[in-house]
């Protein structure tokens, strides 16, 4: 192990020990995934959508079950009626009685009847649908297909959250490694500056070389602070996915590891089993069932009903009335609404078929593209590692030559900058490989739960 790698290992170990001692045990991607499953609002939303679809499916069976209706009423009837066929106004009658000089209780020009009566009734009606033009069966099939679509949407939401979590996890690990690398670069720049300063003070180097090394040190200080800010932003993205409070701390366990090249399998199997395509296929079945629901309006409706009623002028009513009926109805013309409802339903079914085919084509292309990007990213890491090893070896030789006066500052500075850039590029390449792997797993429909 070289000196810089040894010093880097000590730095990471001290930082890790100090953080864990204050914040608790380090967490892995699997434990973060459990937190995301519990707290992510997008996942909770998809679960609620699935629950709604299940309830709608259970409700669709209502068409096969009878309906019961209970009714009760209480009425008071007031009679104020003259036998001559004239309704008598009580106020008018009272005025006429006061203005008359003669009256007779035994004789009247006509007979009259006044009074009040109560009327109570209770009843129970049961009805059962016998035939509704196959709308009941089609409604059940449609609701069942929508449940399957909601299930696949929920699964795809999990895969999307898994993809976002992988990305955020890789970005945080990259930011941590970048901060550690920036610290190492700053220390290297400071040592180089001190070496150039000694040569400058000894008259073996000019002032421009010293100022250049001083500027490089300032740049290293800036890049270190920038890496810390990047780490804070990446942690914020991680917490957004986990939906946790801002002050909660996480010490991630692990480092950026180059993934292995996946086996080249049948694209069609990946695409056919992807939740996005399966959800679209379920929507096609739901749309097809919607056509049957619309066509059911052209069939007659047949149902039977039974009613029992009690009516009387006292509570509880005692006399009973029974009625039974068989009902038949057939729509003849309703302005063409049923005709155009069928047209609309068939158009919706056609749209869903096109949407499914478009999703299949998109997934096939994305799958092939992500596979090639992953292979390119993995191969690129290998190339970057070779360049870094070569640059590291050359930098060791160049430093020894510069210390002994066998190499001028300009050439040595170029070699040092090349080493630093090669190491940064290698770290960036590892991150890109991790992100490419996350995209590949997203496109084959694999979440962290499936690992």
Buried (B, 14 or more C-beta within 10 A) or exposed (E): EEEBEEBBEEBBEEBBEEBEEEEEEBBEBEBBBBBBBEEBEBBBEBEEBBEEBBEBBEEBEEBEEEEEEEEEEEEEEEEBBBEEEEEBEEEEEEEEEEEEEEEEEEEEEEEBEEEEEEBBBBBBBBBEBEBBBBBBBBBBBBBBBBBBBBBBBBBBBBBBBBBBBBBBBBBBBBBBBBBBBBBBBBBBBBEBBEBBBEBBEEEEBEEEBBEBBBEBBEEBBEBBEEBBEBBEEBBEBBBEBBBBEEEEEBBBBBEBEBBEEBEEEEBEEBBEEBBBBBBBBBBBBBBBBBBBBBBBBEBEBBBBBBBBBBBBEEEEBEEEEEEEEEEEEEEEEEEEEBBEBBEEBBEBBEEBBEBBEEBBEEBBEBBEEBBEBBBEBBEBBEEBBEBBEEBBEBBBEBBEBBEEEEBEBEEBBEBBEBBBEBBBBBBBBBBBBBBBBBBBBBBBBBBBEEE
